[in-house]
């Protein structure tokens, strides 16, 4: 019975004291050239396009929900060439 109580406290503590999702960063590249970045911070996703990024990419309005494969496919379809997302350690 005591071990069950400890297990409950352990899981409750993990739930209460874990913060929001960690920050994460991805680069967005087209044919080896960086076009932008994708950031997840406190559970919010944000696309940023660099100067010179193709307008077809820069006008993309979403959705950006964490499904990176779908995002890469949508951007690739929009541009007509493969768009790669690469994770960077933050």
Buried (B, 14 or more C-beta within 10 A) or exposed (E): EEEEEEEEEEEEEEEEEEEEEEEBBBBBBBEEEEBBBBBBBEEEBEBEBBEEBBEEBBEBEEEBEEEBEEBBEBBBEBBEEEBBBEEEEE
